[in-house]
Amino acid sequence: MQAHHGKSQDWKSGSSGCAAHPPYRTAGLRAGLVADLQGLGIPRLDTEDALTGKRPNIPLGQLTDGRAGRLLALVDQWIDDIRAHAAEPEPADKD
């Protein structure tokens, strides 16, 4: 979170470049992640272009009414997915 005198406070998401991590490199999974983020009801995430390639600053006032918890649950799921994918063996190259 960043505080500025006379300005609103924002929560800086750590999800920058989430599409760069497997398994979210595929269009279908990336689209699902974007849909889940936009479905949280957080206005800043509803209007963000190329959401998975940016690090949106979310005004703290938009993280009320359970939205913060839902966002953190989604981030937890994203981390679990990446960890699970990292534990899978890489496919062997076919020559």
PyMOL commands that set and color helices and strands:
alter all, ss='L'
color gray80, all
select helices_A, chain A and resi 18-20+27-38+43-46+51-53+60-63+67-87
alter helices_A, ss='H'
color red, helices_A
select strands_A, chain A and resi 10-12+57-59
alter strands_A, ss='S'
color yellow, strands_A
deselect
rebuild
show_as cartoon
